[in-house]
Amino acid sequence: MDRLFKKLTFTRGPEMKNRFMLAPLTNTQSHEDGTMSDDEYRCLVKRAEGGFGLTMTCAAHVQANGQGFPGQLGIFDDKHLPGLTKLATGIKNNDSIAIVQLHHAGMRSPNELIGETSVCPSDNEEFDARAMSLKEVDELINEFIEAAVRAEKAGFDGVELHGAHGYILGQFLSSEINLREDSYGGSFANRSKPINKIIEGIRTRCHPEFVIGLRLSPERFGMQLGEIIKYSQQLMSEDNIDFLDISLWDVFKEPVEKAYQGRSLISYFTELDRGNVRLGVAGKIRTGDDALKTLEENVDWIMLGRAAILHHDFPNQLNTDKNFKPTSLPVSREYLAKEGLGPAFIDYMGAWRNFVAT
């Protein structure tokens, strides 16, 4: 277990005191205008206090029309700066790296929530979304960059771009969803241009020590595993990002695509020449043994989601007791409140099967 508590350095930014990152947890507890609520502040800072080496916000939308769920944290306007600044300070005061995840839901922005038709790389009948104009794509890229500048101004150590789970950056990557015929469609080189331009823009606009991470899905949402493997290697070779966050859903699963089966999905990424880029994964890591087993797959860090909801101090608990066993489900609303979840977050978790006791 000691391996989980070794420090980790990055090319840029501060070192991480252990190998635990807090996953960007959808929690629905910000204010309607995207400003930080006291509940969200307490929830995140409590996890920094609990020993996470890096504490990441929930997905924070970079444009008002990119909101993906009610009560989502915003970073598209300077009105969000006071709350973001308070949060960055609270996280860093607990010796945890402070990261904002930058997000736009694209076609997955509910029309009734944003009050207009959602946008997508191409017209999408399933989600009742319209294709973005070339000007709108360029504006989207710029708004991601501006959000990173805003995060730096608030005092965060860096940002993670949400290119996973079928949100807008992933929609551009997908040959099934992105049917554009201009410079942002067609070849994978074109489909990855928005992410690449955002990374380049942040590197230009932000401090040289500003941390950039990227989350990718290797499967589902129209992703092709071969493309994501090659893109991951490209990003590592270019050395413009500091960490790559691969969301696997289950860190020990085999690929869905038959051509890649016969070995673990994670192995296709751990065998890459990562250079200076740190590689981490998320997906059903729920116990100390899971965390150690995952680290032994040759990743640099692991990310906890559900386990961090159940135990705000999972890293500290495991560091104190190597035999620490997480609580079993379901748990009471009172239990989750003690773990720092506000009422809205608890209601959200109530929709998860067998999570909250009724």
C-alpha positions in Angstrom: 0.0 0.0 0.0 3.0 2.3 0.5 3.1 2.8 -3.3 -0.2 4.6 -3.2 1.3 7.2 -0.9 4.5 8.1 -2.9 4.7 11.6 -4.3 4.1 12.2 -8.0 5.7 15.0 -9.9 4.4 16.5 -13.2 6.3 18.4 -15.9 4.4 21.6 -14.7 2.8 22.6 -11.5 3.1 21.3 -7.9 3.8 17.7 -7.0 1.0 15.5 -5.8 1.5 14.1 -2.3 0.0 10.7 -3.1 -1.5 8.8 -6.1 -5.2 9.7 -5.3 -7.2 12.0 -7.5 -10.8 13.0 -6.8 -13.0 12.3 -9.7 -15.1 15.1 -11.1 -18.3 14.3 -9.4 -21.7 15.4 -10.9 -23.5 16.8 -7.8 -26.2 19.3 -8.9 -25.6 21.5 -5.9 -24.3 24.8 -7.4 -26.7 27.8 -7.8 -28.9 28.1 -10.8 -26.6 30.7 -12.4 -23.6 28.5 -12.0 -22.1 30.2 -9.0 -20.6 28.2 -6.2 -22.8 27.2 -3.3 -21.8 26.6 0.2 -22.8 22.9 -0.1 -20.5 22.4 -3.1 -17.6 24.2 -1.4 -17.9 22.1 1.7 -18.2 18.9 -0.3 -15.0 19.5 -2.3 -12.9 21.0 0.5 -13.8 18.1 2.8 -12.3 15.7 0.3 -9.1 17.8 0.1 -9.0 17.6 3.9 -9.5 13.8 3.6 -6.2 13.4 1.9 -6.8 13.5 -1.9 -3.5 14.6 -3.6 -5.5 16.3 -6.3 -9.1 17.6 -5.9 -11.0 18.2 -9.1 -14.3 20.1 -9.4 -17.3 18.6 -11.1 -17.6 19.4 -14.8 -17.8 23.2 -15.0 -19.5 24.5 -18.2 -17.6 27.0 -20.3 -20.7 28.4 -22.1 -24.2 28.9 -20.8 -25.6 26.8 -23.6 -23.3 23.9 -22.6 -24.9 23.2 -19.3 -25.5 19.5 -18.9 -27.5 19.2 -15.7 -29.3 21.4 -13.1 -27.1 22.9 -10.4 -24.0 22.7 -12.5 -20.9 24.7 -11.6 -20.2 27.5 -14.2 -16.9 29.0 -15.4 -18.2 31.0 -18.4 -18.5 34.4 -16.7 -16.5 36.5 -14.3 -19.4 36.3 -11.9 -18.2 32.8 -11.1 -14.8 34.1 -9.9 -15.5 34.8 -6.2 -16.8 31.3 -5.6 -14.1 29.6 -7.7 -11.4 31.7 -5.9 -12.7 30.6 -2.5 -12.7 27.0 -3.6 -9.2 27.0 -5.0 -7.9 28.5 -1.8 -9.8 26.0 0.3 -8.4 23.1 -1.6 -4.8 24.3 -1.7 -4.8 25.1 2.0 -5.2 21.4 2.5 -2.1 20.4 0.5 -4.1 19.2 -2.5 -3.7 20.2 -6.1 -6.7 22.3 -7.3 -8.1 21.5 -10.7 -11.2 22.6 -12.6 -12.7 20.2 -15.1 -13.8 22.2 -18.2 -16.9 21.0 -19.9 -19.6 21.6 -22.5 -22.4 19.0 -22.9 -23.1 19.8 -26.6 -26.0 17.8 -27.9 -26.5 16.4 -24.3 -27.5 19.8 -23.0 -31.2 19.4 -22.3 -33.1 21.9 -24.4 -35.5 22.6 -21.6 -32.6 23.4 -19.3 -30.7 25.8 -21.5 -33.8 27.4 -23.1 -32.7 26.8 -26.7 -31.7 24.1 -29.1 -28.6 22.3 -28.1 -25.6 22.3 -30.3 -23.5 19.5 -31.8 -20.8 19.1 -34.5 -23.6 17.9 -36.8 -27.4 17.9 -36.8 -28.5 15.1 -34.4 -32.1 14.0 -34.6 -31.8 11.7 -31.5 -30.9 14.6 -29.2 -32.8 17.3 -31.2 -29.5 19.2 -31.6 -28.4 21.5 -34.4 -25.0 21.6 -36.2 -22.6 24.4 -35.1 -21.5 26.9 -37.6 -17.7 27.3 -38.3 -17.8 30.5 -36.3 -19.5 28.8 -33.3 -16.8 26.1 -33.3 -14.1 28.7 -33.2 -16.0 30.5 -30.4 -16.3 27.3 -28.5 -12.6 26.7 -28.7 -12.0 30.3 -27.5 -14.4 29.9 -24.6 -12.6 26.8 -23.3 -9.4 28.8 -23.4 -11.0 31.8 -21.6 -12.3 29.4 -19.0 -8.8 28.1 -18.3 -7.6 31.7 -18.0 -10.4 32.3 -15.6 -9.4 29.2 -13.6 -5.9 30.5 -13.4 -7.1 33.9 -12.2 -9.1 32.1 -9.5 -6.0 30.5 -8.2 -6.4 26.9 -9.6 -3.2 25.0 -10.4 -4.7 23.8 -13.7 -7.6 22.4 -15.6 -8.8 19.1 -17.1 -10.6 19.2 -20.5 -13.6 16.9 -20.5 -13.2 15.0 -23.8 -15.0 11.9 -22.6 -18.5 10.5 -22.0 -20.1 11.8 -25.2 -19.9 15.5 -24.4 -19.0 18.1 -27.0 -15.2 17.5 -27.3 -15.9 13.7 -27.5 -18.7 14.4 -30.0 -16.1 16.1 -32.3 -13.8 13.0 -31.9 -16.6 10.6 -32.9 -16.9 9.7 -36.6 -20.5 8.6 -35.9 -21.6 11.9 -34.4 -19.3 14.3 -36.2 -20.4 14.3 -39.9 -18.9 17.7 -40.7 -17.3 18.3 -44.1 -15.2 21.3 -43.1 -11.8 21.5 -41.4 -13.3 20.0 -38.1 -14.7 16.9 -39.7 -13.7 13.9 -41.7 -10.3 12.6 -40.8 -9.3 12.0 -37.1 -6.8 14.8 -37.5 -9.6 17.2 -38.3 -11.9 15.8 -35.6 -9.3 16.3 -32.9 -8.5 19.9 -33.9 -10.8 21.5 -31.3 -9.0 19.7 -28.4 -5.6 20.4 -29.9 -6.4 24.1 -30.5 -7.7 24.4 -26.9 -4.5 22.9 -25.5 -2.3 25.2 -27.7 -4.4 28.2 -26.6 -4.1 27.5 -22.9 -0.4 26.9 -23.2 -0.1 30.3 -24.9 -2.4 32.3 -22.5 -1.7 30.7 -19.2 1.4 30.6 -17.0 4.2 28.1 -18.0 3.5 26.1 -14.9 -0.2 25.8 -15.4 -1.3 22.2 -15.4 -3.4 20.7 -18.3 -5.1 17.3 -18.2 -7.4 15.6 -20.6 -10.1 13.0 -20.0 -10.9 10.6 -22.8 -13.2 7.6 -23.2 -11.7 4.8 -25.2 -15.1 3.1 -25.8 -18.8 4.0 -26.1 -20.2 7.3 -27.4 -19.0 6.6 -30.9 -15.3 6.2 -29.9 -13.1 3.8 -31.8 -10.5 2.2 -29.6 -7.7 2.3 -32.2 -8.2 6.0 -32.8 -8.1 6.8 -29.1 -4.9 4.7 -28.5 -3.1 6.5 -31.4 -4.4 9.9 -30.2 -3.2 9.2 -26.6 0.3 8.3 -28.0 0.3 11.5 -30.0 -0.6 13.6 -27.0 2.1 12.0 -24.9 4.7 12.5 -27.6 3.8 16.2 -28.1 4.2 16.8 -24.4 1.8 19.7 -24.2 -0.4 18.1 -21.5 0.6 17.0 -18.1 -1.7 14.1 -17.4 -4.1 11.9 -19.4 -7.2 10.6 -17.6 -8.7 7.5 -19.3 -12.2 6.7 -18.1 -12.6 2.9 -18.5 -15.9 2.3 -16.6 -14.1 -0.8 -15.2 -10.3 -0.8 -14.9 -10.0 -4.5 -15.3 -12.4 -5.1 -18.2 -11.5 -6.3 -21.7 -12.2 -4.1 -24.7 -15.7 -4.3 -26.3 -14.2 -4.4 -29.8 -13.5 -8.0 -30.7 -10.3 -7.2 -32.6 -8.7 -6.0 -29.3 -10.0 -8.7 -27.0 -7.8 -11.2 -25.2 -6.1 -8.7 -22.9 -7.2 -5.9 -20.6 -8.3 -2.5 -22.0 -6.0 -0.7 -19.6 -3.0 -2.5 -21.1 -3.3 -0.7 -24.4 -2.6 2.6 -22.6 0.0 1.5 -20.1 2.2 0.1 -22.9 2.4 3.5 -24.6 5.6 5.6 -24.5 4.2 8.3 -22.2 7.3 10.4 -22.0 6.6 13.2 -19.4 2.8 12.7 -19.4 1.3 11.1 -16.3 -1.3 8.4 -17.0 -4.2 7.6 -14.7 -7.5 5.7 -14.9 -11.0 5.6 -13.4 -13.5 2.8 -13.2 -14.9 0.8 -10.3 -11.9 1.4 -8.0 -13.7 0.9 -4.7 -11.2 -0.5 -2.2 -7.6 -0.2 -1.2 -6.9 -3.5 -2.9 -8.5 -2.3 -6.1 -6.4 0.9 -5.9 -3.2 -1.0 -5.4 -4.0 -3.6 -8.1 -4.7 -0.8 -10.5 -1.5 1.1 -9.7 0.4 -2.2 -10.3 -0.9 -2.2 -13.9 1.7 0.6 -14.4 -0.4 3.7 -14.2 0.8 6.8 -12.4 -2.3 7.6 -10.4 -5.8 6.4 -9.8 -9.1 8.3 -9.6 -11.9 7.7 -7.1 -15.6 8.6 -7.7 -18.1 6.5 -5.7 -15.5 5.5 -3.1 -14.8 9.2 -2.5 -18.5 9.9 -2.1 -18.8 7.2 0.5 -15.6 8.2 2.3 -14.4 11.8 2.0 -11.2 10.7 3.8 -10.6 7.5 1.8 -6.8 8.2 1.4 -6.3 9.1 5.0 -8.2 6.1 6.2 -6.2 3.8 4.0 -2.9 5.5 5.0 -3.8 4.9 8.7 -5.1 1.4 8.3 -3.9 -0.7 5.3 -6.8 -3.1 6.0 -9.4 -0.3 5.7 -12.7 -1.6 4.2 -15.2 0.9 2.8 -18.7 0.8 4.1 -21.3 -1.3 2.3 -24.3 0.0 0.4 -26.9 1.2 0.8 -26.2 4.1 3.2 -28.6 6.5 4.8 -29.1 10.2 3.9 -27.7 11.0 7.3 -24.5 9.1 6.6 -24.0 11.0 3.3 -24.7 14.3 5.0 -21.9 13.6 7.5 -19.7 12.8 4.5 -20.3 16.4 3.3 -23.0 15.9 0.6 -25.6 18.6 0.5 -29.3 17.8 0.0 -29.3 18.2 -3.7 -26.3 15.8 -4.1 -28.0 13.3 -1.8 -31.1 13.5 -4.0 -29.0 12.9 -7.1 -27.4 9.9 -5.6 -30.8 8.6 -4.6 -31.3 7.9 -8.3 -28.4 5.4 -8.3 -29.6 1.9 -7.7 -29.1 0.6 -4.1 -27.0 3.6 -3.1 -29.2 5.5 -0.7 -31.4 3.6 1.8 -35.1 4.3 1.5 
